[in-house]
């Protein structure tokens, strides 16, 4: 029998793990700390509606990722920030997810898929992009702040042009991923266009995240002045032009998508702003820094992305 695990006890990990469990599916949540694992195992995941009212409390199995029981039949949803993808976590995943298993990577930015392929040979590697919105309230409580869509498919490896794809996904594995997410109430699609999906999300994050972090404003407040919109547009133009060389279908519709995200999530603080305010390392290196690296690889300049990367690193201490 296939085992389903969710790696990460942040907002997205709690949301996916909690929703899977609430729909009656057995799920394990693998957390960074033993303390959070004990809490989740004892009290379950508490899911809230967007208005803060209670939705469900779901019982789950939980373990610190370093102590997760190994298996050959594990499908692991990787819901961590790229800053967590360091050798100890990769080694723990190598031990826990056997060579017959699979990884569904939901990380922001780019670069993680190449690291996962190198560290976890023999596993089925899938990329996933989601527009589900969630806010972690405490170690066991998550607020589902906005419903969205999730796409998954073969992982594009963006280290070179043309983009290379990771190995194929067995049909049964794809059906299991789609079925368990659908049963949990998520809208999910198997996609043959994951390069486009990942690059679109990278573009949105590269425009919104660093500027909100530097200006200390919510997503919606980015639209409040002409000067902020102008800065957004400049970052957008540079980034879209670079990503077009890697397969992004650049169009004015993408600019409307960036504006739409700010409008739909007007009250939200971006994850990069939250990390900066808390003094944590940000994902700037895997978002704007990654755009700069893609530009350098094809001989293009990326002054906006270069400067934003340097400023956010200075702001957060590295």
N, C-alpha and C positions, 0 to 999 in steps of 0.2 A: 504493500500500500504506500502511495506517495505521501511523504511528510511535507507539510507546508510550514515554513519558518519566515518570520519577518525580522530582519536585522536592523536594529535601531530603535531606541525608545524616545525619539523626538516626536514632533507633531505628526509627520506623515506615517512613521512607523506605528505609533499608537492608533492612528485612524485606520490604517489598513488592518492591523492585527485585531483591533477591537471590532471592526465591522465584520471581518471573517468569523470571529468567534460568536458575535451576536447572531449571525445567520445560521449557527449550528455546526460550523465546520471546526474540526480540531486544528489548532494553530499554536505554534511556539513563537514567543517573542524573545529574541536574543539581544540583550542590552549591554551597554558598556560597563555598567557597574553591577556588582552583586546586590547592592542595596536596592536598586530599582527592580531587579529581577525578583527579589524576595517580596517586595511590596506588590508587584503585579500578580505574582502567584497567589498571594494571600487575599488580595482584595479585588483583583480584576481590573479591567480597563473601563473607566467611566467616560462615556461619549455624550457630548452636549450638542444640542441644536445650535444654529447660528446665533439665536437670541439668548443663549446661555441656559436655557431650560434643559432638564435631563432628557436624554434619549434612551440610553441603555447602560447597564453595567454587565460586562461580558467576562466570564471566567476564561483564563488563558493559562497555558503552561509557559513558564519563563525561566531563563537561565542567563547568566553572564555569557557573552559570546565565547569567551575562553573556555568555558565549561560545558558548552553545548554538546549534547550527545551526537557522535558522528553517525552518518548513514549514507548509503549509496543512492537512495531514492529521494533525496531532499530537493525541493524547489525553494530557494531562498530569495525573498524580495529584499533587495538591498536598499534601505531607506535611510542612508546616512549622508552627512555632508562630506565633500571631498577632503576636507581637512582631517577627517577620521581615517581616510584610506592610507594608513601607514603600515609598516611591516608587521606589527603585532596583530592588527586586525586581519590583514591578508593571510597571515600564518594560521590564525584561528579558523578562518573560512576554509583554508586548504585542508585542515584537519576535520572540520565538521561536515563539509559538503563533499561527499565522495565523488569519484570520477564518473559515476553514472548520474550525478545530480545536475542541477541547473541554477544559474544566477539570473535574476531579473533586476537589472540595475536602474534605479530611479534617481540617481544623483544628478544635481545641476551641473551645468558647464560641460566641458569636454576634457579628455585626457584619462578619465577613469576607466573607460572601456579597454584601452590599451594596457593599463596597469593590471586590470583584472584578467585579461587574456594571458598576460605573461606569468602572473602569479598562480593562476588556477587552470593549468592545462587539462584538457580532457573533459571539462565541464561544458554544458551548453550555456552559451552566453547570450543573453537577450538585453536589448536596450528598451527602456520604457520612458515615456513622457506623460505627465499628468497635469491637468489644470485644476485638480481638486485642491481646495484651500483649507488649511487647518491651523489651529493655534493651540500650542501646548499650554495648559493652564497650570498643571503641576505634574509630578512624576507619574501619575496614573490617569490624569484627566486630559482629554482633548476636546476642543470645540471644532465642529465641522462648519467652518465659516462660509464655505461656498462649494456648490456642486460643480463638477466639471466632467471631463472626458479623459480617459487613459488609453494610450496607444502603446503597443509593444511589437517587437519584431527582431529580425537579425540585427546584430550590433554593428553599426558603421565605425570603422577605425579610421580616424581623421588625421593620422600622422603623415599622410602623403596624398598627392593628387595623381591619378584619380583615387577616390576613397575606396578602401578595401572593406569587405564585409567579413565578419566572423563566421564560423561554421553554421550550417543549417540547423533549424530547430526541428526536432522530431515532432511529427504530427500529434502524437499522444501528449507530449509535453505542452504544446501550444494549446490543445483542447483543455488541458487541466488548468492552465493559467487563466484562460478566458472564462472557463466555467466557474472557478472559485471566486474570481472577482465579480462576475455577473451575479452570482448567488448572494454575494455580500452587498449588492445594491449599487455597484459601480457601473458606469457606462464604459465599456471596454471594446477595443477593436484590435485585431491582428493587422499590422500594417506592413506593406512593402516599401514604404517611403520614410523609414526612420531617419535617414540622413536629413531629409527636409524637416522633419519634426524636431530633431535635436537642434539644427541650425536656427530654426525659427525661435525656439525657446532661448537659445543662447543670445540671439539678437535682442529679444525683449529684456532679458536679464542684464545684458551689457549696457543697455540704455538706462534702465530704471534703477537697478541696485546701487551702482556706485554714486550716482547723483543724489539719491535719497540719503545714502550714508554720509556723504560730505555735507549736504545742506541740512541734515537732521530734520527731514520732513516726511510726511506720509506719502503714499503713492499718489493720492488725489491732489495733494498740495503741490506736486510737481507741475500741475497744469495751471496754477494760480497766477503766474506772471508770464509776460512775453519773454523775459530773459531766460526763465527756466525752460520754456518750450523751445527757445532757440538753441540752448545747450543740448537738449534732448535730440533735436533734429540734427545737429552737427555730429553727435555720437552715432546716431542712427545711420546717416549717410555714409560715414566712414566704415562702420561695421558691416552694413549691408553690402557695400562694394567688395569688401574683403571676402565675406562668406559666399558671395556669388561665385567665386572661383572654386569653391568646394561643393557646389551643387545647390545653393540656396536660390530659389526662383524669386529674385528681387522684383518688387512691384510696390506701387503706392498703397496697395491693400495691407502690406506689412506695417507701414507707418500708422494706418488706422488701427491695426491690431495693438500696437504699442499704446496708443492713446486709449483704446478700449480697455486694456488691462488696468491702466491708471484709474479709469472711471469706475470699472466694476469692483476694484479693490481699493476704493478711495480712502477708507479708514485704516487700511493695513499699513504696518511698518514692514518694509522689506526685510528679509532674513539678514541681509548685509548690514542694514541699519541696526537691527537688534544686536547683531554680533559686535558692531562697533561701539554701541552704547554700553554693552556689557564688558568691553575690554577683551573680547575673544578674538582669536584669529578669524579672518573672513575668508570667503571663497574667491576673493578677487583674482588670485593667480589662475584659477581654473575657468574664469569668465573673461574679464578684460585682458588679463595677462595671456590667456590662451589665444584670444583674438590677435594680440600682438605677435605671438609666436607663429600663428598661421600666416599673418601678413609677411613676416620676415622670410618664411619658407618659400614664398613666391615673389620675393623682391619688392614688396609694396611697403609704403610708409604707413604708420598707424599712430600719429601724434596724439590724438585724443585718448585712445586706449592706453598708450604708454603713460601719459600723464595721470589718467585716472587710477591706473594700477599703482603708480608711485605714491600718489596722494592718499589713497585708501590704506596702503601698507604703512605709511607714516602715521596715519590717524590711529590705526589699530595696534601699532607697535610691531608690525611684521606679519 
